[in-house]
Amino acid sequence: MQEEDAPRVEIVIEEGVLVQDENKDNECPDPLKQLIRCFQRAATSEESQAQTIHDDNLYIRFADVMAQSIHIEEEDDDDGDDVEIDQ
């Protein structure tokens, strides 16, 4: 593959965090990537500038949504009805 045919990746460092944007020409940025970058920046910023997690409304709302979306019901009732079979 020739050099001009290769996809270009621009590496940008914002506030000490490495940010890679493959296609800046995209009209709609990925909201999940934006949210992850927001949390990365907050986590890597200095403690004096960072807001504590229990005061961060965005983080609390995100955690609530994630907790609801990945809710796992307990399936193991320990009734003794399930028999394991060795194969």
C-alpha positions in Angstrom: 0.0 0.0 0.0 1.4 3.4 -1.0 1.6 6.1 1.6 -1.0 8.4 0.0 -3.5 5.5 -0.1 -3.2 4.8 3.6 -5.8 6.2 5.9 -4.6 9.2 7.9 -4.9 9.2 11.6 -4.4 12.5 13.4 -3.1 12.3 16.9 -4.1 15.2 19.2 -3.1 15.7 22.8 -5.7 17.6 24.8 -5.1 18.4 28.5 -2.4 15.6 28.6 -4.8 13.0 27.2 -4.1 11.3 23.8 -7.1 11.7 21.5 -7.1 9.9 18.1 -9.6 11.1 15.5 -9.6 8.9 12.4 -12.3 10.9 10.5 -12.8 14.5 11.6 -15.0 15.0 8.5 -17.8 13.0 10.1 -20.9 15.2 10.6 -22.2 13.3 13.7 -19.6 12.5 16.3 -20.2 9.3 18.2 -22.0 10.2 21.5 -20.5 7.2 23.3 -16.9 8.2 22.4 -17.7 11.8 23.6 -19.0 10.5 26.9 -15.9 8.3 27.4 -13.6 11.2 26.5 -15.4 13.4 29.0 -14.9 10.8 31.8 -11.2 10.2 30.7 -10.5 14.0 31.0 -12.2 14.2 34.4 -10.3 11.2 35.6 -6.9 12.4 34.4 -7.3 16.0 35.4 -5.7 17.4 38.5 -7.6 16.8 41.8 -8.0 20.5 42.5 -9.9 20.9 39.2 -11.8 17.7 39.2 -15.3 17.5 40.5 -15.9 14.7 43.0 -18.0 11.8 41.7 -20.8 12.2 44.2 -21.3 15.8 43.0 -21.0 15.0 39.3 -24.6 14.8 38.0 -23.6 13.6 34.5 -21.7 10.7 36.0 -24.5 9.8 38.4 -27.1 9.8 35.5 -24.7 7.7 33.3 -24.2 5.2 36.2 -28.0 4.9 36.7 -28.6 4.2 33.0 -25.8 1.7 32.9 -27.1 0.0 36.0 -30.6 -0.4 34.5 -29.3 -1.5 31.1 -27.0 -4.3 32.5 -29.3 -5.5 35.3 -28.7 -9.2 35.8 -31.3 -11.3 37.4 -30.2 -14.0 39.7 -31.0 -17.3 38.1 -29.5 -19.7 40.7 -32.3 -20.5 43.1 -30.4 -23.5 44.7 -33.6 -25.6 44.6 -31.6 -28.7 43.9 -33.6 -29.3 40.7 -30.7 -28.6 38.4 -28.5 -31.7 37.8 -25.1 -31.3 36.4 -24.1 -33.8 33.8 -20.4 -34.6 33.2 -19.6 -35.0 29.6 
